[in-house]
Amino acid sequence: MRLLTRYILKQLLMPFMFSLLIIIFVLFTQFLLRAIDRFIGKGLDIGTIFEYLFLNLGWIAALSVPMAVLVAALMSFGQFSEDNEITAMRASGISFNTILRPAILFGMAISAVLILFNSFIMPEMNFKARMLSGDIYRKRPDLNIEPGYFMDDLPSYSMIIRDKEGDTLKDVRIFSKGSGQTQTSIHSKTGELSTIDDAIVLDMFDGEIHELDTRDFGNYRRIEFDKHKITIAADDLFLNRRDTTSRSDREMTVPMIFNKRENISNRISIVNSRIGRAFTRTGLDSIVPATFDESQVFLSDYKKAYSADSSFTADEKYKKEKDINITERQLRNEYNLLRSYAKSSNKYEVELHKKFSLPVACILFVMTGASLGVLFRKGGFTIAVGLSFGFFLIYYIMMIGGEDLADRNIVSPVVGVWSPNVILLIISMYLILYTIREQAPLRSGFNFIKKLLKSGRPKNNE
């Protein structure tokens, strides 16, 4: 059995690595085409570009691994079935459950690695990728001055040159921007541009400065110079790396999510305490109704009972009614705050379950892919990718839909996130059951798909 286990694992590993590289390449290429506009004209060094692309490989890999597992299972078991190896194993007294066991162990190993990756490594990569993306977005384009074109990227100034020889600029003209009290234009025969840590330095030679007072056009000044230096502050000209502790739910590790939810739970307790004290001040018991509507019912009944009590004076009734109205406004704010906290806690719980649900799906994809491979008896890469894409697309749509429903508090996070896995488990068990019985489920549908696959293959005599 050890020999059989090693053989099946070996047959699974190579298709898995091959399909994983192909899927990552396709998704990465698609991402690169969308992100390339962020790099154009920014003057970024190649190291920064590669760092940004590498950091975004995290979520691409996490999405690619489950699909690669499904492709590998379909290819391997499809090839086993096509080469009659499954038939030979069964003839030797080896059940399909025994054949499937190494594949499930393979899926469990991939699932364990992916859980660790999703829980600790991918959040850090997502966080650093977002921070670097924001830094790149705020970075101004590099000082690539083209003769004959206005450069408008300098703060407070526009510049145009007639020609450029090496670092020497010829026929330099600078114009002030904005609606200040003075409009300034500077012209020099030559100039040199350089940068320091947080500024741009422009040395101009043999030129003139023209200043015009916009409040009094008769007030005009002309200055000649041999050398004139302009220092322009440009803090955002260079790529400045930020460091912040603010993270979204997808940028948090599992311990961070637990700490965040505990912090939200403490805040909810504080709000509930304030609600109880508000009822006590009004004259009711220290109760905390589940919703604001329930609290309104309590306050309304109490107000009616107090107004109907003849032992209280009109002034006391007026004061009590005013206190109840103030309490009602406070409770409205408190319950709005509770809803906000509950929604935030729910969002973090959804993300917590997501870190485990997709890796666990790898085990289910192995079970599904193995059964489908045996039933279709085809081990080609194209067929495996086609079937895998269909199954994974359906699973991914269900996962996105469940996550959205859970984020809106329509269903619980457990139901929203794990429902696709439950459905996939039912499908995989159904396929395994009929594979063990050597009978294809939905026989007519499978036969129809097989005929389509056969009709698309060229004949030998053609």
URURMO-V330653 format. One line per field, one symbol per residue. ss: DSSP state (A for helix, B for strand, O for the rest). Layout:
ss=???
This chain:
ss=OAAAAAAAAAAAAAAAAAAAAAAAAAAAAAAAAAAAAAOOOOOOOAAAAAAAAAAOAAAAAAAAAAAAAAAAAAAAAAAAAAOOAAAAAAAOOOOAAAAAAAAAAAAAAAAAAAAAAAAAAAAAAAAAAAAAAAAAAAOOOOOOOOOOOOBOOOOOBBBBBBBBBOOBBBBBBBBBOOOOOBBBBBBBBBBBBBBOOOBBBBBBBBBBBBBBBOOOOOOBBBBBBBBBBBBBBOAAAOOOOOOOOOOOAAAOOAAAAAAAAAAAAAAAAAAAAAAAAAAAAAOOOOOOOOOAAAAAAAAAAAAAAAAAOOOOOAAAAAAAAAAAAAAAAAAAAAAAAAAAAAAAAAAAAAAAAAAAAAAAAAAAAAAAAAAAAAAAOOOOAAAAAAAAAAAAAAAAAAAAAAAAAAAOOOOOAAAAAAAAAAAAAAAAAAAAAAAAOOOOOOAAAAAAAAAAAAAOOOOOOO
